[in-house]
Amino acid sequence: MQKRMGEAVARVARKVNDTVENKTDSLDLANCKLMTFPVGIYKAMRSVTEGIHRISLANNELKSLTGRFITTFSQLRELNLAGNYLHRLPEEVTSLLHLRAINLSRNRFRRFPEPLAAVATLETIDLEENEITEVPVEKLASMASLRSLNLRANPVGPEARLLVRPLVPFDLLLSPEEPGPEA
C-alpha cells in the first residue's frame, strides 16, 4: 500500500513539475487518487499560477475544494472536477472572473451550486449524474454568458423544466421525464 501511495505522490509531483518547467497553461491531476488538493503544490507552482488556465482534478476522491485553491488559480478558464465526492463549492468561486467552463458531473451535489450563478463569464456548466433536486431558476435565467447547462441524470423538480427557450438563452439538457404513476 505504501508503495502505491509513493507512486501516486511521485506521479503528482511529475505532473506539477512538467507544468512548471514547460510553463504550460494546464495542470492535469486527473486519476491521481487525491483526497485533498496537496498543499505543497501551491508553493511548487507559485511562479506559474497566474498562467494556469485549465485544471483537471477529474476522477479523484476529493470531498471539498478550499477557497485557497480558487484564489491561487484565479485565472482559470476551465475547471474539471468530474468524478469526485464534492457536494458544495466555496464562495470564492465567485472570484473566478475568467471561468468559462466547469465540469461537476458525477459528484454528490444535491442542490445547484449557487456560487456559480454569480460567475458572469460561465458558458458551460456540467452537473450530469448528481443528486440535484432544486435549481435556482431565476438566477440561472439571468446568467448572460451561459450557453449550456447539463442536468441529465438528476432528480430535478418540475420547475427546472420551465427553463425553456425563449425564456433562457442557453441549452438545458435534462433526462426525459419519467411517466408519473397511473391513478
C-alpha positions as a Markdown table, in Angstrom:
| # | Residue | x | y | z |
|---|---|---|---|---|
| 1 | Met | 0.0 | 0.0 | 0.0 |
| 2 | Gln | 2.8 | 2.5 | 0.9 |
| 3 | Lys | 4.5 | 1.7 | -2.4 |
| 4 | Arg | 1.3 | 2.6 | -4.3 |
| 5 | Met | 0.9 | 5.8 | -2.3 |
| 6 | Gly | 4.5 | 6.7 | -3.1 |
| 7 | Glu | 3.9 | 6.1 | -6.8 |
| 8 | Ala | 0.8 | 8.3 | -6.7 |
| 9 | Val | 2.8 | 11.1 | -5.0 |
| 10 | Ala | 5.6 | 10.8 | -7.5 |
| 11 | Arg | 3.1 | 10.9 | -10.4 |
| 12 | Val | 1.5 | 14.1 | -9.0 |
| 13 | Ala | 5.0 | 15.7 | -8.5 |
| 14 | Arg | 6.0 | 14.8 | -12.0 |
| 15 | Lys | 2.8 | 16.4 | -13.5 |
| 16 | Val | 3.3 | 19.5 | -11.4 |
| 17 | Asn | 7.0 | 19.8 | -12.4 |
| 18 | Asp | 6.1 | 19.3 | -16.1 |
| 19 | Thr | 3.6 | 22.2 | -15.8 |
| 20 | Val | 6.1 | 24.5 | -14.0 |
| 21 | Glu | 9.1 | 23.6 | -16.2 |
| 22 | Asn | 7.2 | 23.8 | -19.5 |
| 23 | Lys | 5.2 | 26.8 | -18.4 |
| 24 | Thr | 2.1 | 25.2 | -19.8 |
| 25 | Asp | -1.3 | 26.7 | -19.1 |
| 26 | Ser | -2.8 | 23.4 | -17.9 |
| 27 | Leu | -2.4 | 21.2 | -14.8 |
| 28 | Asp | -3.8 | 17.7 | -15.2 |
| 29 | Leu | -4.1 | 15.8 | -11.9 |
| 30 | Ala | -6.9 | 13.6 | -13.1 |
| 31 | Asn | -6.9 | 10.0 | -11.8 |
| 32 | Cys | -4.4 | 10.6 | -9.1 |
| 33 | Lys | -6.5 | 9.3 | -6.1 |
| 34 | Leu | -6.3 | 12.7 | -4.4 |
| 35 | Met | -8.4 | 13.1 | -1.3 |
| 36 | Thr | -7.5 | 16.7 | -1.0 |
| 37 | Phe | -5.5 | 19.2 | -3.2 |
| 38 | Pro | -1.9 | 18.8 | -2.0 |
| 39 | Val | -0.8 | 22.0 | -0.1 |
| 40 | Gly | 2.7 | 21.6 | -1.4 |
| 41 | Ile | 1.6 | 22.3 | -4.9 |
| 42 | Tyr | 0.8 | 25.9 | -4.0 |
| 43 | Lys | 4.5 | 26.5 | -3.2 |
| 44 | Ala | 5.8 | 24.4 | -6.1 |
| 45 | Met | 3.7 | 26.3 | -8.6 |
| 46 | Arg | 3.8 | 29.8 | -7.1 |
| 47 | Ser | 5.8 | 31.2 | -10.1 |
| 48 | Val | 3.3 | 30.0 | -12.7 |
| 49 | Thr | -0.2 | 30.1 | -11.0 |
| 50 | Glu | -1.2 | 33.2 | -12.9 |
| 51 | Gly | -0.6 | 31.4 | -16.2 |
| 52 | Ile | -2.7 | 28.3 | -15.4 |
| 53 | His | -6.0 | 28.5 | -17.3 |
| 54 | Arg | -7.1 | 24.8 | -17.2 |
| 55 | Ile | -7.0 | 22.3 | -14.3 |
| 56 | Ser | -8.4 | 18.8 | -14.3 |
| 57 | Leu | -8.9 | 17.1 | -11.0 |
| 58 | Ala | -11.3 | 14.6 | -12.5 |
| 59 | Asn | -11.8 | 11.1 | -11.1 |
| 60 | Asn | -10.1 | 11.6 | -7.8 |
| 61 | Glu | -11.6 | 11.3 | -4.3 |
| 62 | Leu | -12.0 | 15.0 | -3.4 |
| 63 | Lys | -14.7 | 15.8 | -0.9 |
| 64 | Ser | -14.2 | 19.5 | -0.9 |
| 65 | Leu | -12.2 | 22.4 | -2.5 |
| 66 | Thr | -10.7 | 25.2 | -0.4 |
| 67 | Gly | -11.0 | 28.9 | -1.0 |
| 68 | Arg | -7.2 | 28.9 | -1.2 |
| 69 | Phe | -7.3 | 26.7 | -4.3 |
| 70 | Ile | -9.8 | 29.1 | -6.0 |
| 71 | Thr | -7.9 | 32.2 | -5.1 |
| 72 | Thr | -4.5 | 30.7 | -6.0 |
| 73 | Phe | -5.7 | 29.7 | -9.5 |
| 74 | Ser | -7.6 | 32.9 | -10.1 |
| 75 | Gln | -7.0 | 32.9 | -13.9 |
| 76 | Leu | -8.8 | 29.6 | -14.5 |
| 77 | Arg | -10.9 | 29.4 | -17.7 |
| 78 | Glu | -11.8 | 25.7 | -17.4 |
| 79 | Leu | -12.1 | 23.5 | -14.3 |
| 80 | Asn | -12.8 | 19.8 | -14.5 |
| 81 | Leu | -13.9 | 18.3 | -11.2 |
| 82 | Ala | -15.9 | 15.4 | -12.6 |
| 83 | Gly | -16.0 | 12.1 | -10.7 |
| 84 | Asn | -15.3 | 13.2 | -7.2 |
| 85 | Tyr | -17.3 | 13.4 | -3.9 |
| 86 | Leu | -18.0 | 17.1 | -3.9 |
| 87 | His | -21.3 | 18.4 | -2.6 |
| 88 | Arg | -20.6 | 22.1 | -2.4 |
| 89 | Leu | -18.2 | 24.8 | -3.8 |
| 90 | Pro | -16.5 | 27.5 | -1.8 |
| 91 | Glu | -17.9 | 31.0 | -2.1 |
| 92 | Glu | -14.6 | 32.1 | -3.6 |
| 93 | Val | -15.7 | 30.5 | -6.9 |
| 94 | Thr | -17.4 | 33.9 | -7.5 |
| 95 | Ser | -13.9 | 35.5 | -7.8 |
| 96 | Leu | -13.1 | 33.4 | -10.9 |
| 97 | Leu | -13.6 | 36.2 | -13.4 |
| 98 | His | -12.4 | 34.3 | -16.4 |
| 99 | Leu | -14.1 | 30.9 | -15.8 |
| 100 | Arg | -15.9 | 29.7 | -18.9 |
| 101 | Ala | -16.5 | 26.0 | -18.3 |
| 102 | Ile | -16.9 | 23.9 | -15.2 |
| 103 | Asn | -17.5 | 20.1 | -15.1 |
| 104 | Leu | -19.0 | 18.9 | -11.9 |
| 105 | Ser | -20.6 | 15.7 | -13.3 |
| 106 | Arg | -20.6 | 12.5 | -11.2 |
| 107 | Asn | -20.3 | 14.2 | -7.8 |
| 108 | Arg | -22.6 | 14.5 | -4.8 |
| 109 | Phe | -24.4 | 17.8 | -5.3 |
| 110 | Arg | -28.0 | 17.8 | -4.0 |
| 111 | Arg | -28.6 | 21.4 | -4.9 |
| 112 | Phe | -27.3 | 23.6 | -7.7 |
| 113 | Pro | -24.0 | 25.1 | -6.5 |
| 114 | Glu | -25.3 | 28.7 | -6.1 |
| 115 | Pro | -21.9 | 30.5 | -6.2 |
| 116 | Leu | -21.8 | 29.5 | -9.9 |
| 117 | Ala | -24.7 | 31.7 | -10.7 |
| 118 | Ala | -22.5 | 34.7 | -9.8 |
| 119 | Val | -19.8 | 33.8 | -12.3 |
| 120 | Ala | -20.7 | 36.1 | -15.1 |
| 121 | Thr | -18.3 | 34.5 | -17.7 |
| 122 | Leu | -19.6 | 30.9 | -17.3 |
| 123 | Glu | -20.7 | 29.5 | -20.6 |
| 124 | Thr | -20.9 | 25.8 | -19.8 |
| 125 | Ile | -21.9 | 24.0 | -16.6 |
| 126 | Asp | -22.0 | 20.2 | -16.5 |
| 127 | Leu | -23.8 | 18.7 | -13.5 |
| 128 | Glu | -24.8 | 15.4 | -15.0 |
| 129 | Glu | -25.2 | 12.5 | -12.6 |
| 130 | Asn | -25.5 | 14.3 | -9.3 |
| 131 | Glu | -28.5 | 14.3 | -6.9 |
| 132 | Ile | -29.8 | 17.8 | -7.7 |
| 133 | Thr | -33.5 | 18.3 | -7.0 |
| 134 | Glu | -33.6 | 22.1 | -6.8 |
| 135 | Val | -32.5 | 24.6 | -9.4 |
| 136 | Pro | -32.4 | 28.4 | -8.9 |
| 137 | Val | -34.5 | 29.2 | -12.0 |
| 138 | Glu | -34.4 | 33.0 | -11.7 |
| 139 | Lys | -30.6 | 33.1 | -11.1 |
| 140 | Leu | -29.9 | 30.8 | -14.0 |
| 141 | Ala | -32.2 | 32.8 | -16.3 |
| 142 | Ser | -30.1 | 35.9 | -15.6 |
| 143 | Met | -26.7 | 34.3 | -16.4 |
| 144 | Ala | -26.0 | 36.3 | -19.6 |
| 145 | Ser | -23.0 | 34.2 | -20.8 |
| 146 | Leu | -24.4 | 30.7 | -20.1 |
| 147 | Arg | -24.8 | 28.6 | -23.2 |
| 148 | Ser | -25.2 | 25.1 | -21.9 |
| 149 | Leu | -26.4 | 23.6 | -18.6 |
| 150 | Asn | -26.3 | 19.8 | -18.3 |
| 151 | Leu | -28.6 | 18.4 | -15.6 |
| 152 | Arg | -29.1 | 15.0 | -17.1 |
| 153 | Ala | -29.4 | 12.1 | -14.6 |
| 154 | Asn | -30.5 | 14.3 | -11.8 |
| 155 | Pro | -33.9 | 14.1 | -10.0 |
| 156 | Val | -34.7 | 17.8 | -10.8 |
| 157 | Gly | -38.1 | 19.1 | -9.9 |
| 158 | Pro | -40.6 | 20.2 | -12.4 |
| 159 | Glu | -39.6 | 23.9 | -12.0 |
| 160 | Ala | -36.4 | 23.2 | -13.9 |
| 161 | Arg | -38.4 | 22.1 | -16.9 |
| 162 | Leu | -39.8 | 25.6 | -17.1 |
| 163 | Leu | -36.4 | 26.9 | -18.1 |
| 164 | Val | -37.1 | 26.6 | -21.8 |
| 165 | Arg | -36.3 | 28.8 | -24.7 |
| 166 | Pro | -37.1 | 31.6 | -25.3 |
| 167 | Leu | -37.1 | 32.3 | -21.6 |
| 168 | Val | -33.5 | 31.4 | -21.2 |
| 169 | Pro | -30.7 | 31.8 | -23.8 |
| 170 | Phe | -28.9 | 28.6 | -23.1 |
| 171 | Asp | -29.3 | 24.9 | -23.9 |
| 172 | Leu | -30.7 | 23.0 | -20.9 |
| 173 | Leu | -30.0 | 19.3 | -21.0 |
| 174 | Leu | -32.3 | 17.1 | -18.9 |
| 175 | Ser | -33.1 | 13.4 | -18.8 |
| 176 | Pro | -36.5 | 12.5 | -20.3 |
| 177 | Glu | -39.4 | 13.0 | -17.9 |
| 178 | Glu | -40.4 | 9.8 | -16.1 |
| 179 | Pro | -44.0 | 9.0 | -16.6 |
| 180 | Gly | -45.9 | 9.6 | -13.4 |
| 181 | Pro | -47.7 | 6.7 | -11.5 |
| 182 | Glu | -51.1 | 6.0 | -13.0 |
| 183 | Ala | -54.1 | 6.5 | -10.8 |
